[in-house]
Amino acid sequence: QVQLVESGGGLVQAGGSLRLSCVASGSTFSINAIGWYRQAPGKQRESVAIIHSGAYTNYAESVKGRFTISRDNAKNAVYLQMNSLKPEDTAVYCCYVRTAQKPNGYWGQGTQVTVSS
């Protein structure tokens, strides 16, 4: 089992920045992917940024150049630095971890990010 605790969401004006944090605990030794998804009202959940084993990273096209994902292996943490935020970035952001034992992965409880225009 892996438990995920997120923090860092909030309300920000367009053009502002936020930093999301997620700390994993439990059976973290077999994590092979970690990152963030988001879901806006009335929309499907989408992948925002994922770090795969081997440090391969992929971003949604809509956030490239504005968001940066990073990982601290010593702390079992992943961060999402979000700059130049837009109203369309408004969503619940969820931390996601995939392990060798659970290909469907684990999800955090989500943190609300609201960007006002």
N, C-alpha and C positions, 0 to 999 in steps of 0.2 A: 504493500500500500504506500501511496505517496500523498502527502497532504500539502496543499498550496495555500499560502496566505499572501494576498495582494494588498497594495497600498498605493496612494499617490493620485488617485482620481480627484476630480473637482470641477469647478466652473472657471472658465478662462475666456477672455475676449479673443476674437479672431486675431491671428498674428502672434499670439502668445505661446508659451511653452508649458509643458507638464512633463514630469518624469514618473513613470510607473515602476513599481518594484514588486517582485514576487520571490518569496523564499519557499523552497521545497524542503520537506522533511520526510523521514521514513526511509523507504527502500530506494534511495536515490542513486545507488551505485550503478544501476543498469539503464540510466536515462540515455536515450539516443536522439532525442529531439526535445527542444524546450523553446517556448515562445509565447506569442500573443495572438488571440483572435478577437474579433469584435462583432457585435450585433446591434444594429440600429433598429428603431421601431419600424415594424412592417417590412424589414429586410432580412435576407438570409445571413447567417453567420459567415464571416469571411476571415481568412487568414491575413494577418497584418504583417507579422515578421516571425520567422522561425530560424533557430540555430540548430543545425543537424550535427551529428557526430562527425568529427573531422573539421569542425568549424565552418562548414558550408552554411551560408546564410541566404535566405530568400525573403524578399519583401513584396508586398502588394504594389502594383504599379502606381496606385493612387498615393502612396506614402513615400515612394523613393525620393531621396534627396531631402526629405523633411524629418523622417523618423530614423532613429538609430537603435538597434538592439545590441545589448552586450550581456556578457555572462561572467559571473564570478564563481568559479568552480569550488573555491575554498569555502564559500558561504552558501553554496547550492542556490544561488540567486540569479535571477535574470531581470534585466532592466529594459525599459523602453523610453528613450528620450524622444519626446515629440515637440518639434519646433514648427513655427509657421502654421499653427493650427487653423483649421477652417471649420465653418459650421457643419460641413458634411462629415467631419471627423467625430461628431457627436454620436456616442454609442456606449454600450456596456462593454468594457474590455475584460477579457478573461485570460488568465494565465493557463498554459497548456503544457503538459509534459507527457512524453511517450516513453515507455520502457520496453525492454525486450520481452518482459512477461505480459505486458498489456499493450498490444499494438493500438487499441482504440484510445489509449491514453487516459490521463486524469485532468480534471478541470478545477480551476479555482472558482470562488463564489462570484467573482466579477466585481469590477469597480466602475462607477459611472464617470464618464468624461463628457462634459457639456461645453460646447464652444459657442459663445454668443456673437452675433454679427454686429 
